[in-house]
Structure formats: structure tokens, C-alpha cells
Amino acid sequence: VRYLQKQQEDPFILLDYWDMADRLDLDLQEAVIRWPPHLRGAHDRAASQIQYQKNAPVNLRFAAMTERCRGLAWEHDGICIRPAESVEELVQEGKTLHHCVGGYAERHMKGVTTILFLRRADEPHIPYVTLEMDGNRIRQIHGYHNDILAGSQKPSVVHKAFLDIWIQWLQDGSKRNEDGTPKLPKRKGT
């Protein structure tokens, strides 16, 4: 009782933690594991580990799809495009940008659509714009709260030139130079 009072936690949190610790084969005979200094943190870490184990097959399928999409990665004029690295990153993208891409993991894993991230090249891990592709066609493109970017313009308007060149590069066969950099397509009229 004193332990729970000190932790300011409900007994059910402790019981839930002990159950998860047992499922994770943690040695509950060790005092520091049975009575963790920070119960809530230990509980949340155990819950994350259980979730990770449960999601292992999904994560493997997602990683396989990510590898198939690596050839779509591209950088030009300070903007880059890359595939989502994990289910967790996809979910975080949706949370950060306040849109529903986090629910598209299954579609991406099955190859129904391809989810890609448009980023500033100097900040490739900071959510900016999300693309859903259907073959070489953009199905959806959303920034913060589905379209707020650079004032009231949609990402498709702000990044039209970049996306036009990228789509043309895809349609031309995604060719790369000897050093692995994408070969820019010839611009129409030049």
C-alpha cells in the first residue's frame, strides 16, 4: 500500500504491470522489477514491448514494402521524398500532421497504395507532407490538418513543380546516374 501511495498509482496499474512483466519473462523475484522506482514508466515500457511483440509480423511485412519502395526516394531543389520506415513512423506522421495516414498501414503493406513522405531535405525526419500513390498517380497529398501549408495553399499547389518532375521521372523509368542519384527528366520544351 505504501508503494502505491508513493507512486500515486491505482493498484490495477501494478497488477497490470506484473501481468505484462510475467508475459515478458521478466524476473519478478528481483525487487527492482517487482517494485520499479517509476511504476507508470515501467508499465508503459512493458506495454510497448508487448505491443511490439504482437506487431512483429506486421512490422516485417511493412519493412518488406518499405524496401520495395526505396527506389522511389528522390531529392531535388531542397525537397526529398522517401517511403515510410515503419508502422510507428506512419502513425506518428498522422498524429503530427493531424490527418488519417496512420490508418493506412495495411493498405501500404499489401501494396494497394504506396505511402511516401515529402520532406525538406535538411529535415528528412520531420513530418511535412504525406503522399498516397496509386502506381505513378498521386491519390492523396496532405500537409498539416489535411491541407494547411504555406498559408492556405494545398501541398499539391506549393510543390507542383517538384512533384511534376518526380512523376515524370517515375514515368520515364526512375533512371539513376552511375553514382545512384536520379537522372532528371528532360523538361518539356527544352
CNS distance restraints for C-alpha pairs under 8 A (distance, minus, plus):
assign (resid   1 and name CA) (resid   5 and name CA) 6.14 0.50 0.50
assign (resid   2 and name CA) (resid   6 and name CA) 6.07 0.50 0.50
assign (resid   3 and name CA) (resid   7 and name CA) 6.15 0.50 0.50
assign (resid   3 and name CA) (resid  35 and name CA) 7.78 0.50 0.50
assign (resid   4 and name CA) (resid   8 and name CA) 5.78 0.50 0.50
assign (resid   4 and name CA) (resid   9 and name CA) 5.48 0.50 0.50
assign (resid   4 and name CA) (resid  10 and name CA) 6.83 0.50 0.50
assign (resid   4 and name CA) (resid  11 and name CA) 6.73 0.50 0.50
assign (resid   5 and name CA) (resid   9 and name CA) 6.75 0.50 0.50
assign (resid   7 and name CA) (resid  38 and name CA) 7.08 0.50 0.50
assign (resid   7 and name CA) (resid  39 and name CA) 6.65 0.50 0.50
assign (resid   9 and name CA) (resid  13 and name CA) 6.72 0.50 0.50
assign (resid   9 and name CA) (resid  14 and name CA) 7.85 0.50 0.50
assign (resid   9 and name CA) (resid  39 and name CA) 7.88 0.50 0.50
assign (resid   9 and name CA) (resid  40 and name CA) 7.72 0.50 0.50
assign (resid  10 and name CA) (resid  14 and name CA) 7.21 0.50 0.50
assign (resid  11 and name CA) (resid  15 and name CA) 6.32 0.50 0.50
assign (resid  12 and name CA) (resid  16 and name CA) 5.87 0.50 0.50
assign (resid  13 and name CA) (resid  17 and name CA) 6.02 0.50 0.50
assign (resid  13 and name CA) (resid  39 and name CA) 7.96 0.50 0.50
assign (resid  13 and name CA) (resid  40 and name CA) 7.56 0.50 0.50
assign (resid  13 and name CA) (resid  43 and name CA) 7.19 0.50 0.50
assign (resid  14 and name CA) (resid  18 and name CA) 6.15 0.50 0.50
assign (resid  14 and name CA) (resid  39 and name CA) 7.15 0.50 0.50
assign (resid  14 and name CA) (resid  43 and name CA) 7.68 0.50 0.50
assign (resid  15 and name CA) (resid  19 and name CA) 6.20 0.50 0.50
assign (resid  16 and name CA) (resid  20 and name CA) 6.25 0.50 0.50
assign (resid  16 and name CA) (resid  43 and name CA) 7.57 0.50 0.50
assign (resid  17 and name CA) (resid  21 and name CA) 5.96 0.50 0.50
assign (resid  17 and name CA) (resid  42 and name CA) 7.40 0.50 0.50
assign (resid  17 and name CA) (resid  43 and name CA) 4.96 0.50 0.50
assign (resid  17 and name CA) (resid  46 and name CA) 7.02 0.50 0.50
assign (resid  18 and name CA) (resid  22 and name CA) 6.08 0.50 0.50
assign (resid  18 and name CA) (resid  28 and name CA) 7.59 0.50 0.50
assign (resid  18 and name CA) (resid  34 and name CA) 7.16 0.50 0.50
assign (resid  19 and name CA) (resid  23 and name CA) 6.36 0.50 0.50
assign (resid  20 and name CA) (resid  24 and name CA) 6.16 0.50 0.50
assign (resid  20 and name CA) (resid  46 and name CA) 6.16 0.50 0.50
assign (resid  20 and name CA) (resid  47 and name CA) 6.95 0.50 0.50
assign (resid  20 and name CA) (resid  50 and name CA) 7.30 0.50 0.50
assign (resid  21 and name CA) (resid  25 and name CA) 6.22 0.50 0.50
assign (resid  21 and name CA) (resid  26 and name CA) 5.20 0.50 0.50
assign (resid  21 and name CA) (resid  27 and name CA) 7.80 0.50 0.50
assign (resid  21 and name CA) (resid  28 and name CA) 7.29 0.50 0.50
assign (resid  21 and name CA) (resid  46 and name CA) 6.57 0.50 0.50
assign (resid  22 and name CA) (resid  26 and name CA) 5.81 0.50 0.50
assign (resid  22 and name CA) (resid  27 and name CA) 7.60 0.50 0.50
assign (resid  22 and name CA) (resid  28 and name CA) 7.29 0.50 0.50
assign (resid  24 and name CA) (resid  46 and name CA) 7.76 0.50 0.50
assign (resid  24 and name CA) (resid  49 and name CA) 7.99 0.50 0.50
assign (resid  24 and name CA) (resid  50 and name CA) 7.33 0.50 0.50
assign (resid  26 and name CA) (resid  33 and name CA) 7.42 0.50 0.50
assign (resid  27 and name CA) (resid  33 and name CA) 6.85 0.50 0.50
assign (resid  27 and name CA) (resid  34 and name CA) 7.94 0.50 0.50
assign (resid  28 and name CA) (resid  33 and name CA) 5.62 0.50 0.50
assign (resid  28 and name CA) (resid  34 and name CA) 4.84 0.50 0.50
assign (resid  29 and name CA) (resid  33 and name CA) 7.52 0.50 0.50
assign (resid  29 and name CA) (resid  34 and name CA) 6.61 0.50 0.50
assign (resid  30 and name CA) (resid  34 and name CA) 6.15 0.50 0.50
assign (resid  31 and name CA) (resid  35 and name CA) 5.65 0.50 0.50
assign (resid  31 and name CA) (resid  36 and name CA) 7.60 0.50 0.50
assign (resid  32 and name CA) (resid  36 and name CA) 4.98 0.50 0.50
assign (resid  32 and name CA) (resid  37 and name CA) 7.06 0.50 0.50
assign (resid  35 and name CA) (resid  39 and name CA) 7.38 0.50 0.50
assign (resid  36 and name CA) (resid  42 and name CA) 6.61 0.50 0.50
assign (resid  38 and name CA) (resid  42 and name CA) 6.23 0.50 0.50
assign (resid  39 and name CA) (resid  43 and name CA) 5.94 0.50 0.50
assign (resid  40 and name CA) (resid  44 and name CA) 6.11 0.50 0.50
assign (resid  41 and name CA) (resid  45 and name CA) 6.10 0.50 0.50
assign (resid  42 and name CA) (resid  46 and name CA) 6.09 0.50 0.50
assign (resid  43 and name CA) (resid  47 and name CA) 6.16 0.50 0.50
assign (resid  44 and name CA) (resid  48 and name CA) 6.14 0.50 0.50
assign (resid  45 and name CA) (resid  49 and name CA) 6.21 0.50 0.50
assign (resid  46 and name CA) (resid  50 and name CA) 6.19 0.50 0.50
assign (resid  47 and name CA) (resid  51 and name CA) 6.13 0.50 0.50
assign (resid  48 and name CA) (resid  52 and name CA) 5.99 0.50 0.50
assign (resid  49 and name CA) (resid  53 and name CA) 6.18 0.50 0.50
assign (resid  50 and name CA) (resid  54 and name CA) 6.15 0.50 0.50
assign (resid  51 and name CA) (resid  55 and name CA) 6.02 0.50 0.50
assign (resid  52 and name CA) (resid  56 and name CA) 6.03 0.50 0.50
assign (resid  55 and name CA) (resid  59 and name CA) 5.98 0.50 0.50
assign (resid  56 and name CA) (resid  60 and name CA) 6.25 0.50 0.50
assign (resid  57 and name CA) (resid  61 and name CA) 6.39 0.50 0.50
assign (resid  58 and name CA) (resid  62 and name CA) 6.11 0.50 0.50
assign (resid  59 and name CA) (resid  63 and name CA) 6.02 0.50 0.50
assign (resid  59 and name CA) (resid  86 and name CA) 6.76 0.50 0.50
assign (resid  59 and name CA) (resid  87 and name CA) 6.62 0.50 0.50
assign (resid  60 and name CA) (resid  64 and name CA) 6.25 0.50 0.50
assign (resid  61 and name CA) (resid  65 and name CA) 6.41 0.50 0.50
assign (resid  61 and name CA) (resid 109 and name CA) 6.03 0.50 0.50
assign (resid  62 and name CA) (resid  66 and name CA) 6.17 0.50 0.50
assign (resid  62 and name CA) (resid  85 and name CA) 8.00 0.50 0.50
assign (resid  62 and name CA) (resid  86 and name CA) 6.37 0.50 0.50
assign (resid  62 and name CA) (resid  87 and name CA) 6.79 0.50 0.50
assign (resid  62 and name CA) (resid 105 and name CA) 7.65 0.50 0.50
assign (resid  62 and name CA) (resid 108 and name CA) 7.55 0.50 0.50
assign (resid  62 and name CA) (resid 109 and name CA) 5.09 0.50 0.50
assign (resid  63 and name CA) (resid  67 and name CA) 6.26 0.50 0.50
assign (resid  63 and name CA) (resid  85 and name CA) 6.87 0.50 0.50
assign (resid  63 and name CA) (resid  86 and name CA) 6.52 0.50 0.50
assign (resid  64 and name CA) (resid  68 and name CA) 6.46 0.50 0.50
assign (resid  65 and name CA) (resid  69 and name CA) 6.29 0.50 0.50
assign (resid  65 and name CA) (resid 108 and name CA) 7.34 0.50 0.50
assign (resid  65 and name CA) (resid 109 and name CA) 5.75 0.50 0.50
assign (resid  65 and name CA) (resid 110 and name CA) 7.94 0.50 0.50
assign (resid  65 and name CA) (resid 111 and name CA) 7.25 0.50 0.50
assign (resid  66 and name CA) (resid  70 and name CA) 6.28 0.50 0.50
assign (resid  66 and name CA) (resid  83 and name CA) 6.00 0.50 0.50
assign (resid  66 and name CA) (resid  84 and name CA) 6.55 0.50 0.50
assign (resid  66 and name CA) (resid  85 and name CA) 6.18 0.50 0.50
assign (resid  66 and name CA) (resid  86 and name CA) 7.86 0.50 0.50
assign (resid  69 and name CA) (resid  73 and name CA) 7.56 0.50 0.50
assign (resid  69 and name CA) (resid  83 and name CA) 6.12 0.50 0.50
assign (resid  69 and name CA) (resid 114 and name CA) 7.74 0.50 0.50
assign (resid  70 and name CA) (resid  82 and name CA) 7.07 0.50 0.50
assign (resid  70 and name CA) (resid  83 and name CA) 6.47 0.50 0.50
assign (resid  71 and name CA) (resid 174 and name CA) 7.62 0.50 0.50
assign (resid  72 and name CA) (resid  81 and name CA) 7.55 0.50 0.50
assign (resid  72 and name CA) (resid  82 and name CA) 6.72 0.50 0.50
assign (resid  72 and name CA) (resid  83 and name CA) 7.51 0.50 0.50
assign (resid  72 and name CA) (resid 170 and name CA) 7.72 0.50 0.50
assign (resid  72 and name CA) (resid 174 and name CA) 7.51 0.50 0.50
assign (resid  73 and name CA) (resid  80 and name CA) 7.24 0.50 0.50
assign (resid  73 and name CA) (resid  81 and name CA) 5.24 0.50 0.50
assign (resid  73 and name CA) (resid  82 and name CA) 4.44 0.50 0.50
assign (resid  73 and name CA) (resid  83 and name CA) 6.87 0.50 0.50
assign (resid  74 and name CA) (resid  80 and name CA) 5.47 0.50 0.50
assign (resid  74 and name CA) (resid  81 and name CA) 5.25 0.50 0.50
assign (resid  74 and name CA) (resid  82 and name CA) 6.80 0.50 0.50
assign (resid  74 and name CA) (resid 166 and name CA) 7.62 0.50 0.50
assign (resid  74 and name CA) (resid 181 and name CA) 7.98 0.50 0.50
assign (resid  74 and name CA) (resid 182 and name CA) 6.73 0.50 0.50
assign (resid  75 and name CA) (resid  79 and name CA) 5.64 0.50 0.50
assign (resid  75 and name CA) (resid  80 and name CA) 4.04 0.50 0.50
assign (resid  75 and name CA) (resid  81 and name CA) 6.38 0.50 0.50
assign (resid  75 and name CA) (resid 121 and name CA) 7.04 0.50 0.50
assign (resid  76 and name CA) (resid  80 and name CA) 6.36 0.50 0.50
assign (resid  76 and name CA) (resid 162 and name CA) 7.27 0.50 0.50
assign (resid  77 and name CA) (resid 162 and name CA) 7.78 0.50 0.50
assign (resid  78 and name CA) (resid 120 and name CA) 6.00 0.50 0.50
assign (resid  78 and name CA) (resid 121 and name CA) 5.02 0.50 0.50
assign (resid  78 and name CA) (resid 122 and name CA) 7.19 0.50 0.50
assign (resid  79 and name CA) (resid 118 and name CA) 7.07 0.50 0.50
assign (resid  79 and name CA) (resid 119 and name CA) 5.78 0.50 0.50
assign (resid  79 and name CA) (resid 120 and name CA) 4.62 0.50 0.50
assign (resid  79 and name CA) (resid 121 and name CA) 4.82 0.50 0.50
assign (resid  79 and name CA) (resid 162 and name CA) 7.76 0.50 0.50
assign (resid  80 and name CA) (resid 118 and name CA) 5.82 0.50 0.50
assign (resid  80 and name CA) (resid 119 and name CA) 5.27 0.50 0.50
assign (resid  80 and name CA) (resid 120 and name CA) 6.08 0.50 0.50
assign (resid  80 and name CA) (resid 121 and name CA) 5.17 0.50 0.50
assign (resid  80 and name CA) (resid 124 and name CA) 7.26 0.50 0.50
assign (resid  81 and name CA) (resid 116 and name CA) 6.63 0.50 0.50
assign (resid  81 and name CA) (resid 117 and name CA) 5.51 0.50 0.50
assign (resid  81 and name CA) (resid 118 and name CA) 4.47 0.50 0.50
assign (resid  81 and name CA) (resid 119 and name CA) 6.13 0.50 0.50
assign (resid  82 and name CA) (resid 116 and name CA) 5.50 0.50 0.50
assign (resid  82 and name CA) (resid 117 and name CA) 5.34 0.50 0.50
assign (resid  82 and name CA) (resid 118 and name CA) 6.71 0.50 0.50
assign (resid  83 and name CA) (resid 115 and name CA) 6.35 0.50 0.50
assign (resid  83 and name CA) (resid 116 and name CA) 4.40 0.50 0.50
assign (resid  83 and name CA) (resid 117 and name CA) 6.00 0.50 0.50
assign (resid  84 and name CA) (resid  89 and name CA) 6.49 0.50 0.50
assign (resid  84 and name CA) (resid  90 and name CA) 6.12 0.50 0.50
assign (resid  84 and name CA) (resid 115 and name CA) 6.57 0.50 0.50
assign (resid  84 and name CA) (resid 116 and name CA) 5.87 0.50 0.50
assign (resid  84 and name CA) (resid 117 and name CA) 6.52 0.50 0.50
assign (resid  85 and name CA) (resid  89 and name CA) 6.35 0.50 0.50
assign (resid  85 and name CA) (resid  90 and name CA) 7.73 0.50 0.50
assign (resid  86 and name CA) (resid  90 and name CA) 6.33 0.50 0.50
assign (resid  87 and name CA) (resid  91 and name CA) 6.19 0.50 0.50
assign (resid  87 and name CA) (resid 102 and name CA) 7.74 0.50 0.50
assign (resid  87 and name CA) (resid 105 and name CA) 6.23 0.50 0.50
assign (resid  88 and name CA) (resid  92 and name CA) 6.06 0.50 0.50
assign (resid  89 and name CA) (resid  93 and name CA) 6.03 0.50 0.50
assign (resid  90 and name CA) (resid  94 and name CA) 6.52 0.50 0.50
assign (resid  90 and name CA) (resid 101 and name CA) 6.70 0.50 0.50
assign (resid  90 and name CA) (resid 102 and name CA) 5.19 0.50 0.50
assign (resid  90 and name CA) (resid 105 and name CA) 7.09 0.50 0.50
assign (resid  91 and name CA) (resid  95 and name CA) 6.32 0.50 0.50
assign (resid  91 and name CA) (resid 101 and name CA) 6.92 0.50 0.50
assign (resid  91 and name CA) (resid 102 and name CA) 3.87 0.50 0.50
assign (resid  91 and name CA) (resid 103 and name CA) 7.26 0.50 0.50
assign (resid  92 and name CA) (resid  96 and name CA) 5.94 0.50 0.50
assign (resid  92 and name CA) (resid 102 and name CA) 7.12 0.50 0.50
assign (resid  93 and name CA) (resid  97 and name CA) 6.01 0.50 0.50
assign (resid  93 and name CA) (resid 101 and name CA) 7.14 0.50 0.50
assign (resid  93 and name CA) (resid 102 and name CA) 6.89 0.50 0.50
assign (resid  93 and name CA) (resid 127 and name CA) 5.87 0.50 0.50
assign (resid  93 and name CA) (resid 130 and name CA) 7.93 0.50 0.50
assign (resid  94 and name CA) (resid  98 and name CA) 5.43 0.50 0.50
assign (resid  94 and name CA) (resid  99 and name CA) 4.90 0.50 0.50
assign (resid  94 and name CA) (resid 100 and name CA) 5.45 0.50 0.50
assign (resid  94 and name CA) (resid 101 and name CA) 5.07 0.50 0.50
assign (resid  94 and name CA) (resid 102 and name CA) 5.02 0.50 0.50
assign (resid  95 and name CA) (resid  99 and name CA) 6.80 0.50 0.50
assign (resid  95 and name CA) (resid 102 and name CA) 7.55 0.50 0.50
assign (resid  96 and name CA) (resid 127 and name CA) 6.88 0.50 0.50
assign (resid  96 and name CA) (resid 144 and name CA) 7.81 0.50 0.50
assign (resid  97 and name CA) (resid 127 and name CA) 6.90 0.50 0.50
assign (resid  97 and name CA) (resid 128 and name CA) 7.38 0.50 0.50
assign (resid  97 and name CA) (resid 143 and name CA) 6.36 0.50 0.50
assign (resid  97 and name CA) (resid 144 and name CA) 4.32 0.50 0.50
assign (resid  97 and name CA) (resid 145 and name CA) 5.89 0.50 0.50
assign (resid  97 and name CA) (resid 146 and name CA) 7.59 0.50 0.50
assign (resid  98 and name CA) (resid 144 and name CA) 6.08 0.50 0.50
assign (resid  98 and name CA) (resid 145 and name CA) 4.94 0.50 0.50
assign (resid  98 and name CA) (resid 146 and name CA) 7.23 0.50 0.50
assign (resid  99 and name CA) (resid 142 and name CA) 7.75 0.50 0.50
assign (resid  99 and name CA) (resid 144 and name CA) 7.21 0.50 0.50
assign (resid  99 and name CA) (resid 145 and name CA) 5.68 0.50 0.50
assign (resid  99 and name CA) (resid 146 and name CA) 5.71 0.50 0.50
assign (resid 100 and name CA) (resid 104 and name CA) 7.56 0.50 0.50
assign (resid 101 and name CA) (resid 105 and name CA) 7.69 0.50 0.50
assign (resid 101 and name CA) (resid 130 and name CA) 7.79 0.50 0.50
assign (resid 104 and name CA) (resid 108 and name CA) 6.26 0.50 0.50
assign (resid 105 and name CA) (resid 109 and name CA) 6.05 0.50 0.50
assign (resid 106 and name CA) (resid 110 and name CA) 6.14 0.50 0.50
assign (resid 107 and name CA) (resid 111 and name CA) 6.25 0.50 0.50
assign (resid 107 and name CA) (resid 112 and name CA) 5.19 0.50 0.50
assign (resid 107 and name CA) (resid 113 and name CA) 5.85 0.50 0.50
assign (resid 107 and name CA) (resid 114 and name CA) 7.77 0.50 0.50
assign (resid 108 and name CA) (resid 112 and name CA) 6.11 0.50 0.50
assign (resid 108 and name CA) (resid 113 and name CA) 5.28 0.50 0.50
assign (resid 108 and name CA) (resid 114 and name CA) 5.19 0.50 0.50
assign (resid 108 and name CA) (resid 115 and name CA) 6.14 0.50 0.50
assign (resid 112 and name CA) (resid 134 and name CA) 7.45 0.50 0.50
assign (resid 113 and name CA) (resid 132 and name CA) 6.44 0.50 0.50
assign (resid 113 and name CA) (resid 133 and name CA) 5.55 0.50 0.50
assign (resid 113 and name CA) (resid 134 and name CA) 5.13 0.50 0.50
assign (resid 113 and name CA) (resid 135 and name CA) 7.40 0.50 0.50
assign (resid 114 and name CA) (resid 132 and name CA) 5.64 0.50 0.50
assign (resid 114 and name CA) (resid 133 and name CA) 4.97 0.50 0.50
assign (resid 114 and name CA) (resid 134 and name CA) 6.61 0.50 0.50
assign (resid 114 and name CA) (resid 135 and name CA) 7.83 0.50 0.50
assign (resid 115 and name CA) (resid 130 and name CA) 7.22 0.50 0.50
assign (resid 115 and name CA) (resid 131 and name CA) 5.74 0.50 0.50
assign (resid 115 and name CA) (resid 132 and name CA) 4.68 0.50 0.50
assign (resid 115 and name CA) (resid 133 and name CA) 6.34 0.50 0.50
assign (resid 116 and name CA) (resid 130 and name CA) 6.04 0.50 0.50
assign (resid 116 and name CA) (resid 131 and name CA) 5.09 0.50 0.50
assign (resid 116 and name CA) (resid 132 and name CA) 6.42 0.50 0.50
assign (resid 116 and name CA) (resid 133 and name CA) 7.64 0.50 0.50
assign (resid 117 and name CA) (resid 127 and name CA) 7.46 0.50 0.50
assign (resid 117 and name CA) (resid 128 and name CA) 7.52 0.50 0.50
assign (resid 117 and name CA) (resid 129 and name CA) 6.01 0.50 0.50
assign (resid 117 and name CA) (resid 130 and name CA) 4.78 0.50 0.50
assign (resid 117 and name CA) (resid 131 and name CA) 6.07 0.50 0.50
assign (resid 118 and name CA) (resid 127 and name CA) 7.93 0.50 0.50
assign (resid 118 and name CA) (resid 128 and name CA) 6.36 0.50 0.50
assign (resid 118 and name CA) (resid 129 and name CA) 5.00 0.50 0.50
assign (resid 118 and name CA) (resid 130 and name CA) 5.97 0.50 0.50
assign (resid 118 and name CA) (resid 131 and name CA) 7.10 0.50 0.50
assign (resid 119 and name CA) (resid 123 and name CA) 6.62 0.50 0.50
assign (resid 119 and name CA) (resid 124 and name CA) 5.27 0.50 0.50
assign (resid 119 and name CA) (resid 125 and name CA) 7.42 0.50 0.50
assign (resid 119 and name CA) (resid 126 and name CA) 6.99 0.50 0.50
assign (resid 119 and name CA) (resid 127 and name CA) 6.73 0.50 0.50
assign (resid 119 and name CA) (resid 128 and name CA) 5.54 0.50 0.50
assign (resid 119 and name CA) (resid 129 and name CA) 6.61 0.50 0.50
assign (resid 120 and name CA) (resid 124 and name CA) 5.90 0.50 0.50
assign (resid 120 and name CA) (resid 128 and name CA) 7.50 0.50 0.50
assign (resid 128 and name CA) (resid 143 and name CA) 6.01 0.50 0.50
assign (resid 128 and name CA) (resid 144 and name CA) 7.26 0.50 0.50
assign (resid 129 and name CA) (resid 141 and name CA) 6.97 0.50 0.50
assign (resid 129 and name CA) (resid 142 and name CA) 5.63 0.50 0.50
assign (resid 129 and name CA) (resid 143 and name CA) 4.39 0.50 0.50
assign (resid 129 and name CA) (resid 144 and name CA) 7.36 0.50 0.50
assign (resid 129 and name CA) (resid 155 and name CA) 6.98 0.50 0.50
assign (resid 130 and name CA) (resid 140 and name CA) 8.00 0.50 0.50
assign (resid 130 and name CA) (resid 141 and name CA) 5.65 0.50 0.50
assign (resid 130 and name CA) (resid 142 and name CA) 5.35 0.50 0.50
assign (resid 130 and name CA) (resid 143 and name CA) 6.34 0.50 0.50
assign (resid 131 and name CA) (resid 138 and name CA) 6.86 0.50 0.50
assign (resid 131 and name CA) (resid 139 and name CA) 7.55 0.50 0.50
assign (resid 131 and name CA) (resid 140 and name CA) 5.75 0.50 0.50
assign (resid 131 and name CA) (resid 141 and name CA) 4.55 0.50 0.50
assign (resid 131 and name CA) (resid 142 and name CA) 6.70 0.50 0.50
assign (resid 132 and name CA) (resid 138 and name CA) 6.10 0.50 0.50
assign (resid 132 and name CA) (resid 139 and name CA) 5.41 0.50 0.50
assign (resid 132 and name CA) (resid 140 and name CA) 5.01 0.50 0.50
assign (resid 132 and name CA) (resid 141 and name CA) 6.40 0.50 0.50
assign (resid 133 and name CA) (resid 137 and name CA) 5.66 0.50 0.50
assign (resid 133 and name CA) (resid 138 and name CA) 4.61 0.50 0.50
assign (resid 133 and name CA) (resid 139 and name CA) 5.21 0.50 0.50
assign (resid 133 and name CA) (resid 140 and name CA) 7.05 0.50 0.50
assign (resid 134 and name CA) (resid 138 and name CA) 6.23 0.50 0.50
assign (resid 134 and name CA) (resid 139 and name CA) 5.89 0.50 0.50
assign (resid 136 and name CA) (resid 167 and name CA) 6.53 0.50 0.50
assign (resid 136 and name CA) (resid 170 and name CA) 6.61 0.50 0.50
assign (resid 136 and name CA) (resid 171 and name CA) 6.84 0.50 0.50
assign (resid 137 and name CA) (resid 167 and name CA) 7.67 0.50 0.50
assign (resid 141 and name CA) (resid 146 and name CA) 7.91 0.50 0.50
assign (resid 141 and name CA) (resid 147 and name CA) 7.98 0.50 0.50
assign (resid 141 and name CA) (resid 155 and name CA) 6.71 0.50 0.50
assign (resid 141 and name CA) (resid 156 and name CA) 6.51 0.50 0.50
assign (resid 142 and name CA) (resid 146 and name CA) 4.57 0.50 0.50
assign (resid 142 and name CA) (resid 147 and name CA) 5.16 0.50 0.50
assign (resid 142 and name CA) (resid 154 and name CA) 7.42 0.50 0.50
assign (resid 142 and name CA) (resid 155 and name CA) 6.40 0.50 0.50
assign (resid 143 and name CA) (resid 147 and name CA) 4.86 0.50 0.50
assign (resid 143 and name CA) (resid 148 and name CA) 5.98 0.50 0.50
assign (resid 143 and name CA) (resid 149 and name CA) 6.09 0.50 0.50
assign (resid 143 and name CA) (resid 154 and name CA) 7.43 0.50 0.50
assign (resid 143 and name CA) (resid 155 and name CA) 6.18 0.50 0.50
assign (resid 144 and name CA) (resid 148 and name CA) 5.29 0.50 0.50
assign (resid 144 and name CA) (resid 149 and name CA) 6.55 0.50 0.50
assign (resid 147 and name CA) (resid 152 and name CA) 7.59 0.50 0.50
assign (resid 147 and name CA) (resid 153 and name CA) 7.18 0.50 0.50
assign (resid 147 and name CA) (resid 154 and name CA) 4.85 0.50 0.50
assign (resid 147 and name CA) (resid 155 and name CA) 6.45 0.50 0.50
assign (resid 148 and name CA) (resid 152 and name CA) 5.48 0.50 0.50
assign (resid 148 and name CA) (resid 153 and name CA) 6.48 0.50 0.50
assign (resid 148 and name CA) (resid 154 and name CA) 6.15 0.50 0.50
assign (resid 148 and name CA) (resid 155 and name CA) 7.74 0.50 0.50
assign (resid 149 and name CA) (resid 153 and name CA) 5.88 0.50 0.50
assign (resid 149 and name CA) (resid 154 and name CA) 6.05 0.50 0.50
assign (resid 149 and name CA) (resid 155 and name CA) 6.17 0.50 0.50
assign (resid 149 and name CA) (resid 158 and name CA) 7.90 0.50 0.50
assign (resid 150 and name CA) (resid 154 and name CA) 7.93 0.50 0.50
assign (resid 150 and name CA) (resid 158 and name CA) 7.38 0.50 0.50
assign (resid 153 and name CA) (resid 157 and name CA) 6.36 0.50 0.50
assign (resid 153 and name CA) (resid 158 and name CA) 6.57 0.50 0.50
assign (resid 154 and name CA) (resid 158 and name CA) 6.46 0.50 0.50
assign (resid 155 and name CA) (resid 159 and name CA) 5.81 0.50 0.50
assign (resid 155 and name CA) (resid 160 and name CA) 7.83 0.50 0.50
assign (resid 156 and name CA) (resid 160 and name CA) 5.43 0.50 0.50
assign (resid 156 and name CA) (resid 163 and name CA) 7.84 0.50 0.50
assign (resid 159 and name CA) (resid 163 and name CA) 6.08 0.50 0.50
assign (resid 160 and name CA) (resid 164 and name CA) 5.89 0.50 0.50
assign (resid 161 and name CA) (resid 165 and name CA) 6.35 0.50 0.50
assign (resid 162 and name CA) (resid 166 and name CA) 6.21 0.50 0.50
assign (resid 163 and name CA) (resid 167 and name CA) 5.93 0.50 0.50
assign (resid 164 and name CA) (resid 168 and name CA) 6.14 0.50 0.50
assign (resid 165 and name CA) (resid 169 and name CA) 6.11 0.50 0.50
assign (resid 165 and name CA) (resid 184 and name CA) 7.48 0.50 0.50
assign (resid 165 and name CA) (resid 185 and name CA) 6.88 0.50 0.50
assign (resid 165 and name CA) (resid 187 and name CA) 7.98 0.50 0.50
assign (resid 166 and name CA) (resid 170 and name CA) 6.26 0.50 0.50
assign (resid 167 and name CA) (resid 171 and name CA) 6.15 0.50 0.50
assign (resid 168 and name CA) (resid 172 and name CA) 6.02 0.50 0.50
assign (resid 168 and name CA) (resid 185 and name CA) 6.50 0.50 0.50
assign (resid 169 and name CA) (resid 173 and name CA) 6.52 0.50 0.50
assign (resid 169 and name CA) (resid 174 and name CA) 5.27 0.50 0.50
assign (resid 169 and name CA) (resid 175 and name CA) 7.24 0.50 0.50
assign (resid 169 and name CA) (resid 183 and name CA) 7.58 0.50 0.50
assign (resid 169 and name CA) (resid 184 and name CA) 6.52 0.50 0.50
assign (resid 169 and name CA) (resid 185 and name CA) 5.53 0.50 0.50
assign (resid 170 and name CA) (resid 174 and name CA) 4.67 0.50 0.50
assign (resid 172 and name CA) (resid 185 and name CA) 7.29 0.50 0.50
assign (resid 174 and name CA) (resid 182 and name CA) 7.07 0.50 0.50
assign (resid 174 and name CA) (resid 183 and name CA) 7.70 0.50 0.50
assign (resid 175 and name CA) (resid 182 and name CA) 6.00 0.50 0.50
assign (resid 175 and name CA) (resid 183 and name CA) 5.59 0.50 0.50
assign (resid 176 and name CA) (resid 180 and name CA) 5.36 0.50 0.50
assign (resid 176 and name CA) (resid 181 and name CA) 5.32 0.50 0.50
assign (resid 176 and name CA) (resid 182 and name CA) 4.11 0.50 0.50
assign (resid 176 and name CA) (resid 183 and name CA) 4.86 0.50 0.50
assign (resid 177 and name CA) (resid 181 and name CA) 5.38 0.50 0.50
assign (resid 177 and name CA) (resid 182 and name CA) 6.04 0.50 0.50
assign (resid 177 and name CA) (resid 183 and name CA) 5.72 0.50 0.50
assign (resid 186 and name CA) (resid 190 and name CA) 7.08 0.50 0.50
